[in-house]
């Protein structure tokens, strides 16, 4: 606790120096505020920049005296530190989404081996969450990882010899909805064909559930103008899925 307070205090001192420097060389960054408000704001940003710089961006040892000097420097130059932290957080979220998609893929057996309903539902939920992050993912490698892992999960769910077709339908439906909401039609298209296969089941309950899932996807696709998915659901022939 004392180390955190020390870093925060050093950052606040750096922020104070930044405020005084801007007032000596010109007007404060928050010129519309009162002088006291301007100084207080820069001190607050200095504290935040020091905490971000020491504990997040650099992972410095807070017990080292040089770290306090670094914290003062972070407070003094708080603007690039805050901007860098924003970029770091976005990249971290992108990487986490990609890792989550890979974990979901790895959790399912290959070669059409049986998977429990719980396993399928957990993998589908994890995949849908990763897909929902795609609009915020700017890293091309992470984006490709999410798309490829998601399509692999769909293939494994479809090929699984699980005794619960209902779990398959729910999993494919959830992934399909997530793909539509994130404008990932290549993933959404892959959920259509296996749902169509299940919609031709001899079991009336399975057939009804699959048809309902397809209908819901069609409605959502039409609302969001996802023309490829809408057309694929209407087609009776197998769906050609474009590569991501």
C-alpha positions in Angstrom: 0.0 0.0 0.0 2.8 2.4 0.9 4.5 1.7 -2.4 1.3 2.6 -4.3 1.0 5.8 -2.3 4.6 6.6 -2.9 4.3 6.2 -6.7 1.0 8.2 -6.7 2.6 11.0 -4.7 5.6 11.1 -7.1 3.2 11.2 -10.0 1.2 14.0 -8.4 4.4 15.9 -7.9 5.3 15.4 -11.6 1.8 16.6 -12.5 2.3 19.7 -10.4 5.6 20.4 -12.2 3.8 20.0 -15.5 1.1 22.4 -14.5 3.7 25.0 -13.3 5.7 24.5 -16.5 2.7 25.1 -18.8 1.8 28.3 -16.8 5.3 29.6 -17.0 5.6 29.0 -20.7 2.0 29.9 -21.6 -1.5 29.0 -20.6 -2.5 25.9 -18.8 -3.9 22.9 -20.7 -7.3 23.5 -19.0 -7.4 27.2 -19.7 -11.1 27.5 -19.3 -10.9 26.3 -15.7 -9.7 28.4 -12.8 -5.9 28.3 -12.1 -6.6 26.0 -9.1 -8.7 23.7 -11.2 -6.1 23.6 -13.9 -3.4 22.6 -11.5 -5.6 20.1 -9.7 -6.4 18.4 -13.0 -2.8 18.1 -14.1 -1.9 16.6 -10.6 -4.7 14.1 -11.0 -3.5 13.1 -14.5 0.1 13.0 -13.1 -1.0 10.5 -10.5 -2.8 8.3 -13.0 0.1 8.4 -15.5 2.6 7.4 -12.7 0.4 4.4 -11.7 -0.1 3.4 -15.3 3.5 3.8 -16.2 5.0 2.0 -13.2 2.5 -0.8 -12.7 1.0 -1.4 -16.1 3.3 -0.2 -18.9 6.7 -0.9 -17.5 6.1 -3.3 -14.5 8.9 -1.5 -12.6 9.9 -2.5 -9.1 8.1 0.0 -6.8 10.7 -0.7 -4.1 13.5 0.7 -6.2 14.3 4.4 -5.6 14.7 4.9 -9.4 11.1 3.9 -9.8 10.0 7.0 -7.9 12.0 9.2 -10.2 10.4 7.4 -13.2 7.0 8.1 -11.6 7.8 11.8 -11.4 8.8 11.7 -15.0 5.5 10.0 -15.9 3.6 12.6 -14.0 5.5 15.4 -15.8 4.9 13.8 -19.2 1.4 12.5 -18.4 -0.2 13.1 -21.8 1.8 10.5 -23.8 1.6 8.1 -20.9 -2.2 8.3 -20.8 -2.4 8.0 -24.5 -0.1 5.0 -24.5 -2.1 3.3 -21.8 -5.3 3.6 -23.9 -3.5 1.9 -26.8 -2.1 -0.8 -24.4 -5.6 -1.5 -23.0 -7.1 -1.9 -26.5 -4.2 -4.3 -27.5 -4.6 -6.2 -24.3 -8.3 -6.7 -24.9 -7.6 -7.8 -28.5 -5.1 -10.4 -27.4 -7.4 -11.6 -24.6 -10.2 -12.2 -27.1 -7.9 -14.1 -29.5 -6.6 -16.3 -26.6 -10.2 -16.9 -25.5 -11.2 -18.1 -29.0 -8.2 -20.4 -29.1 -9.0 -21.9 -25.7 -12.6 -22.5 -26.8 -11.3 -24.3 -29.9 -8.8 -26.4 -27.9 -11.4 -27.4 -25.4 -13.4 -29.5 -28.0 -12.2 -32.9 -29.3 -11.3 -33.3 -32.9 -12.3 -35.9 -35.5 -16.0 -35.9 -34.6 -15.3 -37.4 -31.1 -18.1 -37.1 -28.6 -18.3 -33.9 -26.5 -20.6 -33.3 -23.5 -23.4 -30.8 -23.8 -21.8 -28.8 -21.1 -18.5 -28.7 -23.0 -20.2 -27.6 -26.2 -22.2 -24.9 -24.5 -19.1 -23.5 -22.7 -17.0 -23.5 -25.9 -19.9 -21.8 -27.8 -20.4 -19.2 -25.2 -16.6 -18.4 -25.1 -16.5 -18.3 -28.9 -19.5 -16.0 -29.1 -17.9 -13.6 -26.6 -14.7 -13.5 -28.6 -16.6 -12.9 -31.8 -18.5 -10.0 -30.1 -15.2 -8.3 -29.5 -14.3 -8.3 -33.2 -15.5 -4.7 -34.0 -12.9 -3.4 -31.4 -10.1 -5.7 -32.6 -7.7 -3.8 -34.9 -4.8 -6.2 -34.8 -5.0 -8.3 -38.0 -3.3 -11.3 -36.4 -5.7 -11.4 -33.4 -8.6 -10.9 -35.8 -7.5 -13.8 -38.0 -7.1 -16.0 -34.9 -10.6 -15.3 -33.6 -12.2 -16.0 -37.0 -10.2 -19.2 -37.6 -10.8 -20.5 -34.1 -14.5 -19.7 -34.3 -14.9 -21.6 -37.6 -13.0 -24.5 -36.1 -15.4 -24.6 -33.1 -18.4 -24.6 -35.5 -16.9 -27.5 -37.4 -16.2 -29.5 -34.2 -19.6 -28.8 -32.8 -21.2 -29.9 -36.1 -19.2 -33.1 -36.4 -19.4 -34.0 -32.7 -21.2 -37.3 -32.0 -22.8 -35.8 -28.9 -26.1 -37.4 -27.8 -27.7 -34.0 -27.5 -28.6 -32.3 -30.8 -30.3 -29.7 -28.8 -27.0 -28.6 -27.4 -25.6 -28.4 -30.9 -28.5 -26.2 -32.1 -28.2 -23.8 -29.2 -24.4 -23.5 -29.6 -24.6 -22.9 -33.3 -27.5 -20.4 -32.8 -25.5 -18.4 -30.2 -22.4 -18.3 -32.4 -24.5 -17.3 -35.4 -26.1 -14.4 -33.5 -22.8 -13.2 -32.2 -21.4 -13.2 -35.7 -24.3 -11.2 -37.1 -24.0 -8.6 -34.4 -20.3 -8.2 -35.1 -20.7 -8.2 -38.9 -18.7 -11.5 -39.3 -20.7 -13.1 -42.1 -18.1 -15.7 -42.9 -18.6 -17.1 -39.4 -22.3 -16.7 -39.5 -22.5 -18.6 -42.8 -20.8 -21.6 -41.3 -23.6 -22.0 -38.7 -26.3 -22.1 -41.4 -25.5 -25.4 -43.1 -25.2 -27.6 -39.9 -28.5 -26.0 -38.6 -30.1 -27.0 -42.0 -29.0 -30.5 -41.5 -30.5 -30.6 -38.0 -33.7 -29.1 -39.4 -34.1 -32.2 -41.5 -33.9 -34.5 -38.5 -36.4 -37.3 -38.1 -36.9 -36.2 -34.5 -39.8 -33.6 -34.5 -38.4 -31.8 -31.5 -34.9 -31.4 -33.0 -36.4 -30.4 -36.3 -38.6 -27.7 -34.7 -35.7 -26.3 -32.6 -33.4 -26.1 -35.6 -36.0 -24.5 -37.8 -36.7 -21.9 -35.0 -32.9 -21.2 -34.8 -32.7 -20.7 -38.5 -35.7 -18.4 -38.5 -34.3 -16.3 -35.7 -31.0 -16.0 -37.6 -32.9 -15.0 -40.8 -34.8 -12.3 -38.9 -31.7 -10.9 -37.3 -29.7 -11.0 -40.6 -32.5 -9.2 -42.4 -32.7 -6.5 -39.7 -28.9 -5.9 -39.9 -28.8 -6.2 -43.7 -26.5 -9.3 -43.6 -27.5 -10.3 -47.1 -25.2 -13.3 -47.5 -26.6 -15.0 -44.4 -30.2 -14.2 -45.3 -29.6 -15.7 -48.8 -27.8 -18.8 -47.4 -30.7 -19.6 -45.1 -33.2 -19.5 -48.0 -31.0 -21.7 -50.2 -31.6 -25.4 -50.2 -28.1 -26.2 -51.7 -25.0 -26.4 -49.4 -23.6 -23.0 -48.5 -20.3 -21.8 -49.8 -18.4 -20.1 -47.1 -15.9 -17.4 -48.0 -12.5 -17.5 -46.1 -11.9 -14.7 -43.6 
